[in-house]
Structures are given as C-alpha cells and as structure tokens.
Amino acid sequence: MFEEPYRWVEAVGNRRHYLDEQFQQGSPVVGLSYQDGLLLLTVSRGTPKLYEIYDRIALGGMGHPADLEKLRFNLLEMAHVEGFNRSPSDVTGSRLVKYGLAPVIKQAFEEVYKAPFIVKILLAELGTKAERDGFVTIHYDGTFEETRGCAAIAATPAIQAGMMAALRKVNGRLSLAEAVTAALNAWGTGSLAQLHVESDQEDRKDSTPSPSVSSPDAQAIEAHLRESLAEKTIECAVLERNAPGSSKYRALKPEELNGLLPASLHPS
Amino acid sequence: MGMEGDFLQLLKERGYELSAPSFGGDGQGLGGIEITKGTTILAMKYRDGVLVAGDRRATAGNMVMYDRTDKVLELDRHSVMAIAGVPATAYEMVRVLEHSFKYYRRTQLQELSFEGKLRAVSKLLKDNVGAALAGTGAVVPIFAGYDFEQGTAKIYFYDILGAEFEGVEYAVSGSGSPTIRGILHYLNTWTDRPLNALPEEDAIIQALRLLTSAAEFDSATGGVNRDLNLYPVVKLITIDGIQTTAAPRLQSLFEAKVARHV
C-alpha cells in the first residue's frame, strides 16, 4: 500500500501524529551553561533520564525507556571505540550525532513497516574552553540542532521554544544554585505547557476554540513545580570543567541538590 | 550488541588484538633487536593507604632509552597499575583497562568492583602470554587500589601468565626488585614499626631510599638524578583517591633524609 509516493507521505504523516502523542506525558529535559560547566536537569519518576556518555559528554532523553537504552548503548559503543582507537579528544558530540545517532533515528522513522524510536535526545558537551561548550538536540525524525548556552527537549517544538525563551532570560555566569533554579523554572514552563496542550485537545472535542499556549506566569509555574515534586524527584547532573581526572560527569546527590533549591521548593 | 559492558570483548568483535606473539626468545625480538624495558616498581601499605612508586628509566639492552618514563599509571580515580617489562605492551594494557573501567561504569551505571578490576588485569595478561613467552611483550605489573567494599587499600602483583597474588604488605617487580624485596622484608619484620604503621612522610622517605638502593645495584634502574631534578614517581592511594607527590616535596625529603652528606 506504500508503493504510491503520496501513500508513503501519508504514512510518515500518521507516524508524526502517533509520535507526537507519545511525548505528551513525557518529562522535558533542560540543558544550561553555568560558571563551572554545563548542567542537565529533569524531573522524573523512578527511571533515570540523564546519563554519562563519555569523558565530556552527557545525555538527557525523553521517550520510551527501551529505545533510549538502545540508542544510549549505540552512543557508548561508538564513543569508547573511537576514544580508544583515536584519542578521547576526537570523540565529539557533533560527530556522535551526525554520523552515529541521527542516521539511525531517521532511518527507523522513515521505514514505515518498522517501529520508530520513540525518543528525543539532548546531548551536552563540555569543551576544553567555555566558548566551546555546546548542546545538540535530536528530534524523533533524526533532525538535529546545535545550540550554545542552553537547550531543551519537550513534547512539541513550540513548547521547546517557550522553554528556551525562559532560559535565555537568565544571562551571565550563573552559580550552580542559580543554574538549578533557572533550569527548574524552564522545566516547569515546559511541563505546564504540555499539560495545557493535553487539556486543550480534550477541550477541542467539545469544539471550543483552543486558547494559544501563552507563557504561564511565575506563580503558576511555582505551584506546578511544588505539585510535581511531591510525587517525582529532580534529577540533575553536571559536566564540571575543573573536576579531577578525565571524566567530568557527576550526578548530583539528593542532599547536595536540596541545598541548591530555592527556598520555596525545599522539601518540608 | 553486547549489553554486558565488556569493553575488551567489544574491541575483539571489531578485530582488535592486544599483541601478536612474534618469535625471538630470551628478551630479544626478531633479528636480535633489543626490546625496550622498564624496571623497578614497588607498592607498600602505609598508615593511610597504599604507596606506589617507580623509577623513571626505560632501557633496551645496555642503552638507556628514556629517563622520564612514568611507570605508575592511573586507571581511574582510585586505582593504579605500576608496570615493569615492555612499556609498549604495558601502556596498551593501561589504555584498554582505563577504557574498560569507564565503559563498564557508563553502561552498567555502577562502578566495576575491585574484584572485577583485578580480573580485568588478569585477563589482559592471559591474552598476552604468547608475546610474553616470545620475549617481545612480557609485562609484570602491580595493581593497587582502594577497595570500597572492604574499606581498605590493597596491593596485588601478577606473574607474566596472569596469576594474581595479593601482596599483603608490599610488592615489588622489575629488574631492581630482588635488591629491595629483602630490604622490605627486613623493614616490615624487625624494625620498631611495621610498614602499615608508617605515616605518609616516612613512607615516602622509605620509598625514595628503596629506589635509590635498587639503582645502586641495578644498572637498569634510574634512581634519582639531582642534576636534572629527576625524581621517581610516588603516588598515594587513600579513600579520597590518588595523590601524586609533587617533585619539590620529593626533593626536600630526598635532600634531608636520603642523600648522604659526607
């Protein structure tokens, strides 16, 4: 049934629709530069979503855990074999994505007889100098985007843009605590917008016009964060430029993270 | 796809071989080429953990190849491998191990256990037996690290076939080692303090004295070269990780406690 080109286009369109739905319940992931390196943050229930990939590369993902795991192993294999055969400084996030991850995800997405990967991925890469720090985000269809300073993945591109706008408001050299606060705020912005999209779709069944996803106010975000943190936990990892040894990745322990949270979000 | 986190296996699947045995014998490679070798290394327990030290010389037959070799190599934040034998093979082993430990941690989301690290060293030595017996790739390492399960720093030494022995208080390897093995035994048994009671500074002093003794009797061991400000590598392993003793500290300890002022 896919012999005719337009059928294939239609099938890929259906696939987009199907995938978009899969991410609505997912937890967004935020990446942000701070004075000592890069930070990744998400709020999750149980299964971890942030991982160490190589000496200076970390991954945050949303989507199906089994798919994420498979792609994570692909990345780990590629990074370590490359780092061993050439040198650790030849393992870069941009090469891992362009030649490793993106083609695999794109192929799975377009082979309409097979299941696509239900994943969106954010890679953070710590450069040897702060100017070379960067992020790469990969969409479920294999398209990717490189950014500096901050990055986000969420259910839809519009929500990601909203989160990026929130992140770009905080400028300059942030301390770790300031970065955690800013990243949490952006996560809340994204997560709350995802809730709205979901309820809009339910509303639409009653044929009411959907209100535009306006940027939620600070109070609403704070209330949403408090609500989310009651049943989920913050996951936060950093790539620290001055960490001893070659591996720069460190997952923040709950005690350390609690000390960095804004007073309004302290666990009672 | 291997989900078990075995990096060496992954490399082998991609056609990697640690070392191909070649024919020669008696420490000589093909056509009687002298093989480069590294010499004296030692590890001993002291009050806070384990000290690992090595001289800096690499030789090929009667030739000094290099006097700034680092034979005490860090595998991760809490373990080191000190190498005696053929540096080409030893450095390669260290590279494999370093990547193996990282790969395991990153894939399995937990550190490889101390036992697991020991086995990894053994496995590499076993893969290398052919080259070791042919005389082109013999490596006799000492592995030392902090074992978090048992809450103590430990020393292990190996033979060239990969058998591992726990060197309870101290271990030595390399051509200068027979000289200092006896001294270590004497120090540990009949002096007023056993090695594992020595404070950090005293342990460093003993290590410098021991390597200086090895250099006295073994032409392939470098010892200290004061003209070039060249000191052995001395690393300390404690629960906090690995600490490399800085050259100025070694120099002042050497001047005060090791050099004889006649």
Interface residues (C-beta under 8 A of the other chain):
Chain A: P48 Y51 E52 I53 Y54 D55 K70 F73 N74 L76 E77 H80 V81 G83 F84 P244 G245 S247
Chain B: M1 M3 F7 L10 L11 R14 E74 D76 R77 R95 V96 H99 K102 Y103 R105 R106 T107 L109 G241
